């Protein structure tokens, strides 16, 4: 919900009001009963939270656990492939050609 700034045309009284965008604007000054006008507000500053703004910043803890497990399993399978003798992997390549 935005904060609106109002100013009385008659007495000059100004104030801010926190109200919904769908609410009707105020028309009478709370001090003198004069006509109010709603001013264009300054807005608010942008609030940045977190270490950065990437898709991974807001991922669940389950996502991070699964990603670590997946990374560990792929690195283990690579280690197993590296341990195979060169002649075995060469035979598989040769078999695929025929």
TORPATI-449839 format. One record per atom (N, C-alpha, C): atom name; residue in one letter; chain; x negated, y, z. Coordinates in pm, whole numbers. Each point is the difference from the previous one (the first is absolute). Layout:
# TORPATI-449839
atom: CA | res: A | chain: A | x: X | y: Y | z: Z
...
END
This chain:
# TORPATI-449839
atom: N | res: X | chain: A | x: -84 | y: -118 | z: 0
atom: CA | res: X | chain: A | x: 84 | y: 118 | z: 0
atom: C | res: X | chain: A | x: -89 | y: 124 | z: 0
atom: N | res: X | chain: A | x: 34 | y: 94 | z: -83
atom: CA | res: X | chain: A | x: -82 | y: 122 | z: -10
atom: C | res: X | chain: A | x: 35 | y: 103 | z: 107
atom: N | res: X | chain: A | x: -93 | y: 90 | z: 17
atom: CA | res: X | chain: A | x: 21 | y: 114 | z: 89
atom: C | res: X | chain: A | x: 27 | y: 121 | z: -89
atom: N | res: X | chain: A | x: 114 | y: 63 | z: 23
atom: CA | res: X | chain: A | x: 38 | y: 117 | z: -78
atom: C | res: X | chain: A | x: -24 | y: 126 | z: 81
atom: N | res: X | chain: A | x: -40 | y: 105 | z: -68
atom: CA | res: X | chain: A | x: -22 | y: 130 | z: 64
atom: C | res: X | chain: A | x: 116 | y: 92 | z: -41
atom: N | res: X | chain: A | x: 59 | y: 61 | z: 100
atom: CA | res: X | chain: A | x: 112 | y: 93 | z: -22
atom: C | res: X | chain: A | x: -38 | y: 139 | z: 48
atom: N | res: X | chain: A | x: 61 | y: 100 | z: -64
atom: CA | res: X | chain: A | x: -20 | y: 139 | z: 42
atom: C | res: X | chain: A | x: 133 | y: 74 | z: -14
atom: N | res: X | chain: A | x: 32 | y: 79 | z: 103
atom: CA | res: X | chain: A | x: 123 | y: 78 | z: -2
atom: C | res: X | chain: A | x: -20 | y: 126 | z: -84
atom: N | res: X | chain: A | x: 93 | y: 27 | z: -89
atom: CA | res: X | chain: A | x: -8 | y: 120 | z: -84
atom: C | res: X | chain: A | x: 30 | y: 127 | z: 80
atom: N | res: X | chain: A | x: 78 | y: -15 | z: 108
atom: CA | res: X | chain: A | x: 40 | y: 117 | z: 78
atom: C | res: X | chain: A | x: -101 | y: 39 | z: 108
atom: N | res: X | chain: A | x: -35 | y: -97 | z: 86
atom: CA | res: X | chain: A | x: -87 | y: 36 | z: 113
atom: C | res: X | chain: A | x: -146 | y: -41 | z: -19
atom: N | res: X | chain: A | x: -30 | y: -81 | z: -104
atom: CA | res: X | chain: A | x: -138 | y: -39 | z: -26
atom: C | res: X | chain: A | x: -47 | y: -120 | z: 82
atom: N | res: X | chain: A | x: 87 | y: -55 | z: 83
atom: CA | res: X | chain: A | x: -37 | y: -118 | z: 80
atom: C | res: X | chain: A | x: -34 | y: -116 | z: -92
atom: N | res: X | chain: A | x: -116 | y: -65 | z: 25
atom: CA | res: X | chain: A | x: -38 | y: -116 | z: -81
atom: C | res: X | chain: A | x: -26 | y: -119 | z: 91
atom: N | res: X | chain: A | x: 32 | y: -119 | z: -51
atom: CA | res: X | chain: A | x: -20 | y: -123 | z: 77
atom: C | res: X | chain: A | x: -9 | y: -118 | z: -96
atom: N | res: X | chain: A | x: -53 | y: -109 | z: 51
atom: CA | res: X | chain: A | x: -12 | y: -124 | z: -76
atom: C | res: X | chain: A | x: 105 | y: -98 | z: 51
atom: N | res: X | chain: A | x: 52 | y: -83 | z: -89
atom: CA | res: X | chain: A | x: 100 | y: -98 | z: 38
atom: C | res: X | chain: A | x: -30 | y: -131 | z: -70
atom: N | res: X | chain: A | x: -7 | y: -106 | z: 80
atom: CA | res: X | chain: A | x: -25 | y: -134 | z: -49
atom: C | res: X | chain: A | x: 136 | y: -63 | z: -31
atom: N | res: X | chain: A | x: 33 | y: -17 | z: -129
atom: CA | res: X | chain: A | x: 129 | y: -54 | z: -36
atom: C | res: X | chain: A | x: -9 | y: -84 | z: -128
atom: N | res: X | chain: A | x: 98 | y: -86 | z: -17
atom: CA | res: X | chain: A | x: 5 | y: -88 | z: -115
atom: C | res: X | chain: A | x: 22 | y: 80 | z: -129
atom: N | res: X | chain: A | x: -45 | y: -57 | z: -110
atom: CA | res: X | chain: A | x: 16 | y: 68 | z: -129
atom: C | res: X | chain: A | x: 147 | y: 6 | z: -41
atom: N | res: X | chain: A | x: 80 | y: -92 | z: 50
atom: CA | res: X | chain: A | x: 142 | y: -4 | z: -38
atom: C | res: X | chain: A | x: 86 | y: 91 | z: 87
atom: N | res: X | chain: A | x: -53 | y: 49 | z: 112
atom: CA | res: X | chain: A | x: 77 | y: 91 | z: 86
atom: C | res: X | chain: A | x: 18 | y: 135 | z: -71
atom: N | res: X | chain: A | x: 111 | y: 64 | z: 30
atom: CA | res: X | chain: A | x: 24 | y: 133 | z: -57
atom: C | res: X | chain: A | x: -94 | y: 100 | z: 66
atom: N | res: X | chain: A | x: -41 | y: 98 | z: -78
atom: CA | res: X | chain: A | x: -88 | y: 103 | z: 55
atom: C | res: X | chain: A | x: 79 | y: 90 | z: 96
atom: N | res: X | chain: A | x: -71 | y: 54 | z: 97
atom: CA | res: X | chain: A | x: 63 | y: 91 | z: 96
atom: C | res: X | chain: A | x: 34 | y: 131 | z: -69
atom: N | res: X | chain: A | x: 108 | y: 61 | z: 43
atom: CA | res: X | chain: A | x: 43 | y: 127 | z: -60
atom: C | res: X | chain: A | x: 3 | y: 115 | z: 98
atom: N | res: X | chain: A | x: 14 | y: -30 | z: 132
atom: CA | res: X | chain: A | x: 9 | y: 107 | z: 100
atom: C | res: X | chain: A | x: -121 | y: -2 | z: 91
atom: N | res: X | chain: A | x: -51 | y: 117 | z: 30
atom: CA | res: X | chain: A | x: -114 | y: 17 | z: 90
atom: C | res: X | chain: A | x: 43 | y: -37 | z: 142
atom: N | res: X | chain: A | x: -81 | y: -81 | z: 71
atom: CA | res: X | chain: A | x: 36 | y: -37 | z: 137
atom: C | res: X | chain: A | x: -9 | y: 118 | z: 98
atom: N | res: X | chain: A | x: -74 | y: 108 | z: -37
atom: CA | res: X | chain: A | x: -14 | y: 115 | z: 90
atom: C | res: X | chain: A | x: 108 | y: 106 | z: -21
atom: N | res: X | chain: A | x: 16 | y: 42 | z: -126
atom: CA | res: X | chain: A | x: 93 | y: 111 | z: -25
atom: C | res: X | chain: A | x: 124 | y: -39 | z: -81
atom: N | res: X | chain: A | x: 1 | y: -121 | z: -55
atom: CA | res: X | chain: A | x: 114 | y: -41 | z: -82
atom: C | res: X | chain: A | x: -7 | y: 50 | z: -142
atom: N | res: X | chain: A | x: -112 | y: 59 | z: -37
atom: CA | res: X | chain: A | x: -18 | y: 53 | z: -136
atom: C | res: X | chain: A | x: -25 | y: -111 | z: -101
atom: N | res: X | chain: A | x: -22 | y: 42 | z: -125
atom: CA | res: X | chain: A | x: -21 | y: -94 | z: -110
atom: C | res: X | chain: A | x: -144 | y: -51 | z: -2
atom: N | res: X | chain: A | x: -15 | y: -131 | z: -11
atom: CA | res: X | chain: A | x: -133 | y: -63 | z: -6
atom: C | res: X | chain: A | x: -37 | y: -31 | z: -144
atom: N | res: X | chain: A | x: -128 | y: -1 | z: -25
atom: CA | res: X | chain: A | x: -49 | y: -51 | z: -128
atom: C | res: X | chain: A | x: -108 | y: -103 | z: 30
atom: N | res: X | chain: A | x: -1 | y: -105 | z: -77
atom: CA | res: X | chain: A | x: -99 | y: -106 | z: 19
atom: C | res: X | chain: A | x: -121 | y: 32 | z: -86
atom: N | res: X | chain: A | x: -115 | y: 2 | z: 64
atom: CA | res: X | chain: A | x: -124 | y: 33 | z: -69
atom: C | res: X | chain: A | x: -68 | y: -125 | z: -54
atom: N | res: X | chain: A | x: -84 | y: 20 | z: -97
atom: CA | res: X | chain: A | x: -79 | y: -110 | z: -52
atom: C | res: X | chain: A | x: -111 | y: -26 | z: 100
atom: N | res: X | chain: A | x: -3 | y: -122 | z: 53
atom: CA | res: X | chain: A | x: -97 | y: -34 | z: 105
atom: C | res: X | chain: A | x: -138 | y: -26 | z: -54
atom: N | res: X | chain: A | x: -93 | y: -1 | z: 93
atom: CA | res: X | chain: A | x: -140 | y: -27 | z: -33
atom: C | res: X | chain: A | x: -23 | y: -148 | z: -23
atom: N | res: X | chain: A | x: 91 | y: -82 | z: 51
atom: CA | res: X | chain: A | x: -19 | y: -144 | z: -10
atom: C | res: X | chain: A | x: -93 | y: -49 | z: 109
atom: N | res: X | chain: A | x: -36 | y: -123 | z: -7
atom: CA | res: X | chain: A | x: -92 | y: -57 | z: 98
atom: C | res: X | chain: A | x: -124 | y: -48 | z: -70
atom: N | res: X | chain: A | x: -103 | y: -16 | z: 76
atom: CA | res: X | chain: A | x: -125 | y: -52 | z: -56
atom: C | res: X | chain: A | x: 10 | y: -150 | z: -21
atom: N | res: X | chain: A | x: -83 | y: -51 | z: -85
atom: CA | res: X | chain: A | x: -3 | y: -143 | z: -26
atom: C | res: X | chain: A | x: -80 | y: -66 | z: 111
atom: N | res: X | chain: A | x: 52 | y: -108 | z: 52
atom: CA | res: X | chain: A | x: -69 | y: -71 | z: 107
atom: C | res: X | chain: A | x: -55 | y: -129 | z: -58
atom: N | res: X | chain: A | x: -132 | y: -15 | z: 2
atom: CA | res: X | chain: A | x: -64 | y: -121 | z: -48
atom: C | res: X | chain: A | x: -35 | y: -87 | z: 119
atom: N | res: X | chain: A | x: 41 | y: -126 | z: -5
atom: CA | res: X | chain: A | x: -32 | y: -94 | z: 107
atom: C | res: X | chain: A | x: -73 | y: -118 | z: -61
atom: N | res: X | chain: A | x: -87 | y: -60 | z: 76
atom: CA | res: X | chain: A | x: -70 | y: -119 | z: -46
atom: C | res: X | chain: A | x: -136 | y: 34 | z: -56
atom: N | res: X | chain: A | x: -69 | y: -105 | z: -40
atom: CA | res: X | chain: A | x: -137 | y: 17 | z: -49
atom: C | res: X | chain: A | x: -3 | y: 41 | z: -146
atom: N | res: X | chain: A | x: 108 | y: -25 | z: -73
atom: CA | res: X | chain: A | x: 4 | y: 35 | z: -141
atom: C | res: X | chain: A | x: 138 | y: -30 | z: -54
atom: N | res: X | chain: A | x: 22 | y: 31 | z: -124
atom: CA | res: X | chain: A | x: 131 | y: -21 | z: -58
atom: C | res: X | chain: A | x: -10 | y: -97 | z: -116
atom: N | res: X | chain: A | x: -9 | y: -126 | z: 36
atom: CA | res: X | chain: A | x: -8 | y: -107 | z: -96
atom: C | res: X | chain: A | x: 110 | y: -100 | z: 32
atom: N | res: X | chain: A | x: 32 | y: -85 | z: -93
atom: CA | res: X | chain: A | x: 106 | y: -99 | z: 22
atom: C | res: X | chain: A | x: -35 | y: -93 | z: 116
atom: N | res: X | chain: A | x: -129 | y: -20 | z: 23
atom: CA | res: X | chain: A | x: -41 | y: -92 | z: 106
atom: C | res: X | chain: A | x: 12 | y: 60 | z: 139
atom: N | res: X | chain: A | x: 17 | y: 129 | z: 12
atom: CA | res: X | chain: A | x: 8 | y: 63 | z: 132
atom: C | res: X | chain: A | x: 125 | y: -40 | z: 77
atom: N | res: X | chain: A | x: 104 | y: -34 | z: -70
atom: CA | res: X | chain: A | x: 127 | y: -27 | z: 67
atom: C | res: X | chain: A | x: 41 | y: -146 | z: -10
atom: N | res: X | chain: A | x: -93 | y: -88 | z: -34
atom: CA | res: X | chain: A | x: 31 | y: -142 | z: -10
atom: C | res: X | chain: A | x: 17 | y: -60 | z: 139
atom: N | res: X | chain: A | x: 78 | y: -106 | z: 7
atom: CA | res: X | chain: A | x: 25 | y: -65 | z: 128
atom: C | res: X | chain: A | x: -122 | y: -80 | z: 44
atom: N | res: X | chain: A | x: -2 | y: -37 | z: 127
atom: CA | res: X | chain: A | x: -111 | y: -79 | z: 52
atom: C | res: X | chain: A | x: 1 | y: -139 | z: -64
atom: N | res: X | chain: A | x: 119 | y: -55 | z: -32
atom: CA | res: X | chain: A | x: 8 | y: -130 | z: -67
atom: C | res: X | chain: A | x: -67 | y: 5 | z: -136
atom: N | res: X | chain: A | x: 19 | y: 110 | z: -71
atom: CA | res: X | chain: A | x: -63 | y: 16 | z: -130
atom: C | res: X | chain: A | x: -153 | y: -7 | z: 13
atom: N | res: X | chain: A | x: -53 | y: 71 | z: 99
atom: CA | res: X | chain: A | x: -145 | y: 2 | z: 20
atom: C | res: X | chain: A | x: -52 | y: -139 | z: 38
atom: N | res: X | chain: A | x: 75 | y: -74 | z: 82
atom: CA | res: X | chain: A | x: -42 | y: -136 | z: 38
atom: C | res: X | chain: A | x: -5 | y: -91 | z: -122
atom: N | res: X | chain: A | x: 105 | y: 5 | z: -81
atom: CA | res: X | chain: A | x: 6 | y: -85 | z: -119
atom: C | res: X | chain: A | x: -110 | y: 36 | z: -99
atom: N | res: X | chain: A | x: -30 | y: 128 | z: -13
atom: CA | res: X | chain: A | x: -105 | y: 44 | z: -91
atom: C | res: X | chain: A | x: -136 | y: -52 | z: 45
atom: N | res: X | chain: A | x: -25 | y: 4 | z: 131
atom: CA | res: X | chain: A | x: -127 | y: -53 | z: 53
atom: C | res: X | chain: A | x: -11 | y: -149 | z: -23
atom: N | res: X | chain: A | x: 111 | y: -74 | z: 25
atom: CA | res: X | chain: A | x: 0 | y: -144 | z: -21
atom: C | res: X | chain: A | x: -25 | y: -34 | z: -147
atom: N | res: X | chain: A | x: 64 | y: 75 | z: -89
atom: CA | res: X | chain: A | x: -17 | y: -24 | z: -142
atom: C | res: X | chain: A | x: -143 | y: 28 | z: -44
atom: N | res: X | chain: A | x: -55 | y: 106 | z: 52
atom: CA | res: X | chain: A | x: -139 | y: 36 | z: -34
atom: C | res: X | chain: A | x: -96 | y: -107 | z: 49
atom: N | res: X | chain: A | x: 24 | y: -51 | z: 121
atom: CA | res: X | chain: A | x: -85 | y: -104 | z: 57
atom: C | res: X | chain: A | x: 10 | y: -128 | z: -81
atom: N | res: X | chain: A | x: 121 | y: -38 | z: -41
atom: CA | res: X | chain: A | x: 17 | y: -124 | z: -76
atom: C | res: X | chain: A | x: -64 | y: 10 | z: -139
atom: N | res: X | chain: A | x: 7 | y: 114 | z: -65
atom: CA | res: X | chain: A | x: -62 | y: 14 | z: -132
atom: C | res: X | chain: A | x: -153 | y: 0 | z: 12
atom: N | res: X | chain: A | x: -52 | y: 57 | z: 106
atom: CA | res: X | chain: A | x: -146 | y: -1 | z: 16
atom: C | res: X | chain: A | x: -49 | y: -141 | z: 32
atom: N | res: X | chain: A | x: 82 | y: -80 | z: 73
atom: CA | res: X | chain: A | x: -38 | y: -139 | z: 29
atom: C | res: X | chain: A | x: 1 | y: -83 | z: -127
atom: N | res: X | chain: A | x: 99 | y: 19 | z: -86
atom: CA | res: X | chain: A | x: 7 | y: -77 | z: -124
atom: C | res: X | chain: A | x: -115 | y: 36 | z: -93
atom: N | res: X | chain: A | x: -44 | y: 125 | z: 2
atom: CA | res: X | chain: A | x: -114 | y: 40 | z: -81
atom: C | res: X | chain: A | x: -127 | y: -68 | z: 51
atom: N | res: X | chain: A | x: -14 | y: -10 | z: 132
atom: CA | res: X | chain: A | x: -116 | y: -66 | z: 58
atom: C | res: X | chain: A | x: -4 | y: -147 | z: -41
atom: N | res: X | chain: A | x: 119 | y: -68 | z: -2
atom: CA | res: X | chain: A | x: 6 | y: -141 | z: -39
atom: C | res: X | chain: A | x: -41 | y: -15 | z: -145
atom: N | res: X | chain: A | x: 44 | y: 91 | z: -87
atom: CA | res: X | chain: A | x: -36 | y: -7 | z: -141
atom: C | res: X | chain: A | x: -150 | y: 22 | z: -20
atom: N | res: X | chain: A | x: -58 | y: 85 | z: 80
atom: CA | res: X | chain: A | x: -143 | y: 28 | z: -10
atom: C | res: X | chain: A | x: -84 | y: -119 | z: 45
atom: N | res: X | chain: A | x: 55 | y: -84 | z: 88
atom: CA | res: X | chain: A | x: -75 | y: -114 | z: 54
atom: C | res: X | chain: A | x: -2 | y: -118 | z: -96
atom: N | res: X | chain: A | x: 90 | y: -4 | z: -101
atom: CA | res: X | chain: A | x: 5 | y: -111 | z: -95
atom: C | res: X | chain: A | x: -129 | y: 0 | z: -82
atom: N | res: X | chain: A | x: -50 | y: -117 | z: -31
atom: CA | res: X | chain: A | x: -121 | y: -8 | z: -84
atom: C | res: X | chain: A | x: 28 | y: 55 | z: -140
atom: N | res: X | chain: A | x: -101 | y: 54 | z: -59
atom: CA | res: X | chain: A | x: 14 | y: 62 | z: -132
atom: C | res: X | chain: A | x: 41 | y: -103 | z: -105
atom: N | res: X | chain: A | x: -44 | y: -124 | z: 14
atom: CA | res: X | chain: A | x: 34 | y: -103 | z: -98
atom: C | res: X | chain: A | x: 150 | y: -29 | z: 0
atom: N | res: X | chain: A | x: 65 | y: 7 | z: 118
atom: CA | res: X | chain: A | x: 144 | y: -25 | z: 10
atom: C | res: X | chain: A | x: 79 | y: 107 | z: -74
atom: N | res: X | chain: A | x: -34 | y: 125 | z: 25
atom: CA | res: X | chain: A | x: 73 | y: 108 | z: -66
atom: C | res: X | chain: A | x: -27 | y: 0 | z: -150
atom: N | res: X | chain: A | x: -121 | y: -44 | z: -42
atom: CA | res: X | chain: A | x: -34 | y: -6 | z: -142
atom: C | res: X | chain: A | x: 81 | y: -109 | z: -68
atom: N | res: X | chain: A | x: 19 | y: -115 | z: 71
atom: CA | res: X | chain: A | x: 79 | y: -110 | z: -56
atom: C | res: X | chain: A | x: 144 | y: 45 | z: -25
atom: N | res: X | chain: A | x: 57 | y: 75 | z: 96
atom: CA | res: X | chain: A | x: 137 | y: 47 | z: -14
atom: C | res: X | chain: A | x: 14 | y: 93 | z: -119
atom: N | res: X | chain: A | x: -100 | y: 84 | z: -22
atom: CA | res: X | chain: A | x: 4 | y: 91 | z: -114
atom: C | res: X | chain: A | x: -7 | y: -78 | z: -130
atom: N | res: X | chain: A | x: -88 | y: -103 | z: -2
atom: CA | res: X | chain: A | x: -16 | y: -80 | z: -121
atom: C | res: X | chain: A | x: 127 | y: -79 | z: -30
atom: N | res: X | chain: A | x: 69 | y: -50 | z: 106
atom: CA | res: X | chain: A | x: 122 | y: -77 | z: -19
atom: C | res: X | chain: A | x: 110 | y: 89 | z: -59
atom: N | res: X | chain: A | x: 3 | y: 124 | z: 40
atom: CA | res: X | chain: A | x: 102 | y: 93 | z: -48
atom: C | res: X | chain: A | x: -15 | y: 32 | z: -148
atom: N | res: X | chain: A | x: -118 | y: -15 | z: -55
atom: CA | res: X | chain: A | x: -25 | y: 31 | z: -140
atom: C | res: X | chain: A | x: 54 | y: -108 | z: -94
atom: N | res: X | chain: A | x: 3 | y: -124 | z: 45
atom: CA | res: X | chain: A | x: 40 | y: -114 | z: -87
atom: C | res: X | chain: A | x: 146 | y: -4 | z: -20
END
